[in-house]
């Protein structure tokens, strides 16, 4: 197989390696505390604010469902797990909102309203979980393609009419290519399961774990970018002589 024959599919694959993971700012900073409700209107004030809080979270959850539905590289099990988490949050928030609107005392309404945050953690947990699992599975899919590409690059190097020095340089870059792909594999090994295991009850303790998981995804991205650079360098070394 020649470099010319693999150049086009390679360029398409390498374009997919631009994996970027950025957690939304709302996951990293606490929301400002609302102003106190007027003493004579506290019950209705709590109910009104709760309705808005639930509605906002339901909008966010609907957006996350769309992201999951459109993520082509999600594994079937991870897709099912994410959708289950999101739909459970949607159902739970709807039921909680009904409970709050039926509350007859300020103490009960305030207690139930607090659960909108503590029982669901939509912004600080569900949002990063979706983005991180989608990114993890995308990296895993790209890694699988790159393992196949390694063999094609090896064949192209040996079939080319490049000089011995160029071939030696290409083989060295291929060795680094394989090293980078293997490193990306290790970075995301078992990561989606770890992310999906995090629960609202574990927050804020699991916030540190979310940060570490994000770092692993970003490390994998760096390795994939290095592999892409290696692949481009290999083609540059052997293509002129092919």
N, C-alpha and C positions, 0 to 999 in steps of 0.2 A: 504494500500500500504506500503510495507516495504522499509527500507533504501537500501537493496540490489537491489531491482527492479528499484529504481530511480538513483542509483549510476552512471551507465554508461551514460545515457542521461545528467545527471547533470554535469559530467566531461566534456562532449562535449560543453555544454552551457557555463560553467565557463571559458573554454579556450578562448571563444569569447569575454571575458570581458576586454581583454588587449587593451583598446582603448587609442591610443596615438595621440596627435595632436601637430604638430610642424610646425609653419609657416616657409617657406623657408627664408633664410637669406636675399635674395634680397628684401623681403617685409619690412625689418626693417632698411635698410640702403640705402641712396641715392647713385646712380651711380656716378662714377667720371665723371667730365665734360670733353668732348673730346677736343683735341687741336684745335685751330682755323684753318679754311681752308685757304690755301694760297690765297692771295688777287687776283691773276690773274686767279684762278681756282675755285672760290668759288661756282659758280652755279653747276658745275659738281660734285664738292666735296660734296655739300649738297645732290645732287641726289644719289650719290653712298652710302653715309652714310645712307640715308633714306631707300634705298633698303635693306641694311643689317639689319637695325633696324626693318623694317616690316617683313622681312623673319624670324628673330629670334623670333619675337612675334607670328607669324603664327605657328612656330614649337611648341612654348609653348602652344598655344591654342589647337593645335591638340592633344598634350599630355593630356590636361585637358579634352577634349572630351572623350578620351579613359578612363580616370579615372571615368568620369560620367557614361559611358556606362557599365563599369564593377562593379559599386557600387550596390551590390545586395539589400541593405537596403534603398536606396533612395525611397521616396514616388513618385508616378507618377507625382504629381504637381511640386515637387521640381526638378525632373529630367527634365521635360519639361522647367521649368524656367531657369535652368542652361544651357541647350543646346541652348535655345533661346538667352541668353546673349552671349555665346561663338560664336555661328554662326553669330550673329550680329556684333561682333567684327571682325571676320574673313572677312566678307563682307565689312565692313567699312574700314578696313585697306587696303584691295585690291584696293578699289576705291580711297582711299587717295593716295596710292602709284602711281596710274595712273595719278592722278592730279599733283603730285609733278614732275613726269618725264616729264609732258607736260608744266610745268612752264617755263617762258622765262626770268624772272628777279630774282636776288638774294633775293630781299625783299619778293617777293611772295613765292618763294621756301622755304625760311627760316620760314615764317609764317605758311605755310602748314606743314612743317616738324615738327614744334613744336606740332602740333596736334596729332602726333603719340603717344606722351606721355600724353598730357593733355586731349584728347578726349577719350582715351581708358583705360589707367592705368592698363595694362595687368598684370604687375608684382606685383604691390602694392595693387591691388583690385581683379581682376579676380582670381588670384592664391589662395589667402586666402579664397575668397568666396567659391570656389569649395571645398577646403579641409575642411572648417568649416561646410558647409552644409552637406557634405558626413558624417562627424563625428557626427553631430547632429542627423541625421536620423538613423545612426547606433545605437547610444545610445538609441534613441526612440524605435527602434526595440528590443533591448536587454531588455529594461525596460518592454516592453509588455510580453516578455517571462518570466521575473523574477516575474511578478505579478502572472502568472500561476504557476510558480515553488513554490511560497509561500504556496499555498494550498497543493501542493504535499508534501512539507516539513512538514507542520502541520500534515497531515495524517500519514506520516512516523513516526513522533515523537509519536503520540498517539498509533500507531499500534506496536511500538517496545516494547521489553521486558526489556528495560533499567530501571535502578532503579529510584526512585522518584527524587533523587538529580540530576542525569544526565538529566532526562526529564525537570526538572525545569531550568537547565542551558541551555538546548536546546531551550526551549520556550523563554528564555531571549534573546538568540542569534537570534531567529526568529523575535522577536520584533524589534531588531536593524536592522536586514535584511530589514524588511518592511520600517523602518525609512530611511535607506540609499537609497532604491529604490525610495521612495517618494521624497527625496531630489534631486535625479538625474532627476526625472520628472520635478521638478520645475526649475532646472537649464536650461533645454533645452526647456521649454514651450514657444512657439512662437518665438524661436530663429532663425530658418531657414528663416522665413518670414522677420525678422529684418535684417538678413545678406543680403538677396536677394534685399532688398530695397535700399541698398547703391549704389550710382552712381559715375561715374568718376567726375562729376561736383562738388560733395561734398568733393572731396579729395583736400587738406590733412585734412580738418576738421573731416572727418569720420574715420581717422586713429585711433583716440582715441576709437571710437566705436568698431573698429575691435579688438583692444586689449582687450576691455572689453568682447566682444563676445568669444574670444579665452579663456579668464579666466573662463567664464561660462562653456565652453566645458570641460576644464581641471578639474573644480570643479566636474562636473558630473562624469568624469572618476574616480576621487578619491572616490566618493560615490559608484560607481559600484565595485571598487576594495574592498571596505569595505564590501559590500554585498557578494562578492565572499568569503571573509575570513569567514564571518558568516556562509555561507552555508557549507563550508568545516568543520567548527567547529561543526556544527549540526550533520553532518554525522559521524564525529569522536566520538561524544558523544553517538550516538544511534546504530551505526553499530555493535560494538562488542557484543551487547546484542541482536541483531536481529536474 
